[in-house]
């Protein structure tokens, strides 16, 4: 078992809602299964107080029916144990509509519920979801050093450079990203987000760079 999961296993109380991020997708589910079993008095393979949710077979995302079923199950008390463990696998495959549907239960759920969300990347997760989760990274955090092109470039050159910018990270993952975003003035955001509400938009690095560029242009009176 990964050392970070061992630490969770030995903790007196499992953090919840918990997001575990790892590149090792195959091992992640099995190790999480073992983690949940370590908290059970009866070490059954199929325990009624440990539930697993996954994308639909043959589909690239969750079904709304699965999400509704999860929400209904949250209010049911444990059958045998002190807690019920809800493991959501491959949450990076959830659409925004699924994530929004889970917001309330992630933030306000019975004390006997323990949420464990598994993902290979946080890039597709909404900032509103990420802000509600305690995060554990099992893989080394990727450096974002040198991720941005030269701001002295004219916009046409900057735009071209953006085509080669990796879009694997969301804005909120970048070091200091939240602080930078909060400091952007209204004119910059309107120019960049084209009238959409910033807090509801998935901000990719491309949009961050465009917003920063716009801000520089405005500040310099260009």
N, C-alpha and C positions, 0 to 999 in steps of 0.2 A: 504493500500500500504506500502511496506517495506520502512523504513526511508531513506535508500540509494537512492531508486527510487524517494521518495519525494524530496530529495535534487536535483536530476536531473530535476525533474518537475519544481522546483522553480528557476533553473538556467537560466541565460539570454540566454545562447547558449548551446545546447546539444553537448557534446563531440562526435567526430566521427573520425574514426570508433570505435565503443564502443563494448566491450565484457562484458556481464553480466554473472557471474558464480553463480549458485545456485543449491542446492540439491532439492529444491522444484519445480520440473519440471512442475507439473500441474498448479500451481499458477503463475509461471514465465511468461508464454506466455500471460495469461490474464492481469497480472499487466503491462506487456510491452505494450500490446494493449491500456490499460488505459493511460499509460504514453504518447504514441504517440497522442492519442485523445486530451490530455490536451494542446498540442501545436497547434491544429487545430482551425481555426475560425469557421468552420462548423463541429459540433460534430456528423458526420455521422458514423453509424456502419461500413458500407463498403465505405470507402473514397478512391477515385482514387489515392490519393497521399500517401497512406499507403499500402505497399505491403508486403505480408508474403510468405516466402519460407520455405519448409519443406522437409524431406526425403520422398521418394516415398511410397505410401501406400503398405503395405505388404512387404516392403524392409527394409533392415537395413542400407541403405545409401541414399544419394542424387543421382539423375540421372544427367548425363552430360547435358542432354537437359534442365533441370531446371537451371543449372549453366550458360549455354549459354544464356538462356532467361533473367536471372538476369543481365548479362553483357550488353545485348542489351538495356534493360530498363534504365540502368544507364544514358544513354545519352539523354533521353527524359526529357524535362523540366516539372516542376510542372503544374498541371491542374488548381488548385485553390489556393494553398497555396504558401508560400515563399520557403518551402522545401518539398522534397519527402523523406519518411521514408521507408527504406528497412530493414525488420526484418527477420533474418535468424535463424530459430529455430533448436535446437538439432545439432549444428555444430560439436559436438564431433563425429557424425556419418558420417562426410565427409571423403572420402578417400583422400590420399595425392594428387592425380591428380586433384581433385576438388579444394582443397585448393590452389594448385599452380596456377590454372586457375584464381583464384580470387585475387591473389597477386597484380597485376597491378591496378585493380579498387579500391582495398582497400587503396592503396597508392596514386593513382592519379585519382581522380574522381571530377566531377563538384561540385562547392561550394554549390549547392542546394540539394545535396544528403547527407542524414544522414544514416549511417549504424549502425544497432544494431544487434549484434550476441549473441545468447543465448546458454548456454551450462551448463551441470551438472558437467563437469570436463574439465580441459585444457590438460589432459594427452595425448590425441591423436592429439592435434593440433601441427602443425609444428612450430619450433622455429622462422622461417621466418615470419609466420603469426602472432604469438604472439607478436613479436617485433613491429608490425605495429598497434597494438590495445591498446586503453585505457581500463583499466580493472576495473571493479567494482565487488567486492565479496559480495554476500548477505549472505553467510554462513560463519561460523567461519573458519579461515584458519587452516588447519590441521597441527599439529606440526610434524616436521620431526626429532625431538630429538630421538636419539637411533635407527635411521633407518639403521645405518651401522653396520655390524658385526666387530669383533675384527680383526684389521689389522695384529696382531702378529701371526695369524693363518697361517699355511702353505696353499699354494694355494688350495689344495684338500679340506681342512677344510673350507676355505673361500668360495669356490664354493658351498659346501654343505649348508653353512649358507645362501647363496644367494637364495637358493630355497625357503626359508621362508621369503624373503624380499618382501614386498608389492610393486607391480609395478604400483600403481595407480597414481604416480606423474612422470612427465617428468623431465629430468635433469634441465631444465631452471627454474622449479618451486622451486627447492631447494634453501634455503637461501645461498647466496653467490655462487650459482652454476655457473653462467656465469663467474665470476672471476676465479674460480677454473679451469673451462674448458679452459679458455684463457691461463692459466699458464702451462698447460700440454705440455711437450716437444714433438717433432715430433716422437721420437722413441716410446714413450708411446702410442700415438694415433695410430701409425701404428700397434703396437702390439695388441691393443684393437679393433680397428675398421677394422682390416684385409684389409687395403688398400682402404676402402671406404672414400669418402670425408666427413670429419666431419661435415661441415656446411649443408650437405644435408641429414644427417642421423638423425633419431629420437632417441635421446639419452635417454634411460631409466636409472633408478637408477642402474640397474645391470651393465650396461656398464660403468657408472661413477665409480662405485666401482672397477671394473676390471682395469680401466685406472689408478686410483689412486694407486692401488696395484702394477701395472706394473711400475709406476713412482717410487714408493718406492724401488722396487727391483733394478731398474736401478741406482738410486741414491746411494744405498748401495753396488753396484757392485756385486749383486747376480745373 
